[in-house]
């Protein structure tokens, strides 16, 4: 099991944000955490990354107990994970290849020429060419997102996290990013955990979907299983976007 979560609680400023969350993620599985804004999705993601400390429960990530993990173990764990941020989070003062190769530039003793070559290879994998020396402000939103994915991939992670990967993108670009995520999962053989409110991602990428609302996972299943849910919130959340989602594929 890549991620094991059992009755996990997270409290911030004396308020319980996540309440008894339970979820398992298997190797090479794509799991989508689906829910509206403010439901606790991002808090769960930050907790998995070790950026927030859980208050109680069980949390194991890549074999490491997140309740009893040293700083050195956390650093080693992060070397095995890749993170694709909602805003791409590129460094504006760095070129594309420097952004993509940032991890290698900081932590590995490789020449700039070798890192640049590896950056070019991973950029080609996400469908970008001739952008190595461009600056982030020269890129479209979709291109910036692809650069963010390339940066997450360059360390060859076992586990790939996505935070709202299609947020702020138009329908056509969102669809192309969704298809790219599927391609990356297949070619790089990663285990993916995707936090989103985008029904299209849930439908087309997820092996398993966990619907979260107000800090609780209220139902888990495949897309087809959730379509037949008897839970009123799940039915409402899936139905309000169904007509829009069907126009995208």
N, C-alpha and C positions, 0 to 999 in steps of 0.2 A: 504494500500500500504506500503510495507516494505522500498522501495527506490523510491524517486521521483526526477528525474533530468529534468530540463527544461532550455534550452538555456544556459547551463553551460559553462563558459569560465575559463581557467586557464592560467595565464601568468607567465613565469619564465625568469628572466633576460631580461625583456622587449620583450620577444618573446612569442607569443600566441601559447601554446602547444595544448590546447583543444579549439575548436571553436564551440560554440553553440550546445553542446551535449544535446540531449533529450532522456530519457529512463525511463521506469517504471518497477519495479520488484515487483511482487505480492507475498503474503505469500505462502511458500512451492513451489515456482517456482525455476527452474534452468535456469539461464540466462548466456549465454556465450558471452563474448566480444572477437570477433575473428578478428585477423589482423596480419600483418607482424611485425617484429621487428622494433622499432622506430616509430610505428604508434600512440602512445599515450596511449596504454593499461595500462601500469604500472602507469603512471601519474594519470589516472582516478582512479585506485585502491587506490593509496596513498591519493587522495583527498577524497574518500569515507571513508577512515580510519581516516581522520582528520590530516594527516601528512603534507598535503599541503593545503594552503588557496586559494579557488577559487576567481577569480577577479569579476565575475558577473554571474547572472543567479539565478537559484533556485536549492537547494540541501537539501532534507529531508531524513534522515536515521533513521529508527525506530522511527519516529515521532519527531525527533530533527532537527531543522534548523541549518545546518552546517555553515551558515553565522553569526549566533548569538548564539553560544554555549559556555557556560562557561567551564573552565577546569574541574570542578567537574562533570558537565553533560557529558563531553567527556569521562572521566574515567568510569562513569556509563555505557555509551554507549558501550565502549570497553569490558565491562564484558559480554555483550550480543552478542558479535561477536567472531568468531574464525578465525585465519589466518594461512593458510598453505603456507609457503614460498617456492620459487622456489628451493632454495638450502637446504631445510629442516631447516637450521639455528639452528642446535643443539649445545648445549654447550659441547665442547670437554672434559671439566674437570668434567662433571657430568655423572653419570650412566644413563641408559635409563629411569628408573623409576623416577629419579630426574628431568630429562628433561621433561617427560610427566607431572609430578606433580608440575612443577615449579610455575604455577599460584597459585595453592592451598598452596604451601609452603610459597609463598610471601604474600598472601592476606587473607588467612583463618586460623583460629585458630584450626587446626586439628593436631592430632598426626601424626608423620612420619609413623607409622604402618597403620593408616587409609588411608593416602594419597597413600602409597605404594599399598594397596589393591585396591583402586580406579584406580590407574595407571594400575594395572594388568588387571582389568576388561575392561578398554577401549583399552588396547593393544590386548586383545583377540578379541575385536570387529573389529579390523583392521587386524586380521589374524596372530598375533604374540604371541608366548608363549616362556617361558624359556629365555627371553632376559632382564629381569628386572635389573640384575646386570652387564650386558655387558656395555662396553663403546662405544660411537659412532663410533670410528675407527675400531671396530670389526664387523661392520654391512656393508652389501652390500648397493648399492645405492637405490634399491627398499625397503629394510628394513628401511633405514633412512627416506625415504619418508613416509612410514607407521607410523613411530614413530612421524613424524611431524604432520600427520593427527590426531593421538591419542592425541597429546598435544593440538591441536586446539579443540578437542571434550570434553576434561575433564571438562571444565567449563559449559558444556551443552548449547552451544550458540544457539541463534535463527537464526543468520545470519552467514554463513560460506563463507569466501573469499578464493579463490585459485589463486596463481600467478604461471602460467606456470607449472602445477603439474606434467607433464611428461617430462619436459626438462632434457636432459642429460641421459635419460634412453633408454635402447635398446627396440626393438619392443615388445618382449614378456613381459617385465616388464611394459612397458607403457600400454599395454592392460590389465594387471592384476590391475594396479592402476586405470585405467578408470572404470573397473568393480567394484572395491572397492568403488569408489566415488558414483556410482549408489546405491550400497548396503547401504552405510552410509546415503545417502539422504533419502532413504526409511525407514530405521530403526530409525534414529534420528529426522526425520521430520524437517529438516533444510531448510531454504531458501538459495540457493547457487548462488554466482556470481563467475564465472570462467573466468579468463583472460588467453588466450592461442592463439597459432597459430596452434594448433593440430586439424586437421579436424575431426579426429576420436572422440575426446571429443565432438565437436560440433554436430556431427551426432548422437551419441549414448546417450548423456546426456541432451542436451538442450531442454527445452520447447520453448525457444526463443533465437535467435542469433542476435547480433548486430555486423555488420561488420564495423570496424573502419580503416581508412587510413588517414594519414597526419592530425591527430587531429580531424577528423570529422567522425561521424557515417553516413555512406553512404547508408545503407539499414538495415532494421530489419525484421525478419520473422522466420518461421520454416525452418528446413533443406530443406524440399521439396519445399517450396516457394523460397528459395534462389537458388536452382538448376535451377529454371526457370526464374531467374533474367535477366533483359535486360541490367543491368549495366555492362560495360566492365570489370571493376576491379573485381567485385564479380565473374563473370564468369571465369576470368583468375585465381583468387586465389583458387576457388573451384576445377577447372579442373586440375591445376598443381599437386595437391595431391591426386586426385581421384583414380588413379591406385594403388598408394602406400597404401592408406587407405583401399582399398578393400581387400588387402592381410592380414589385421590384424584381421578381424572378420569373 
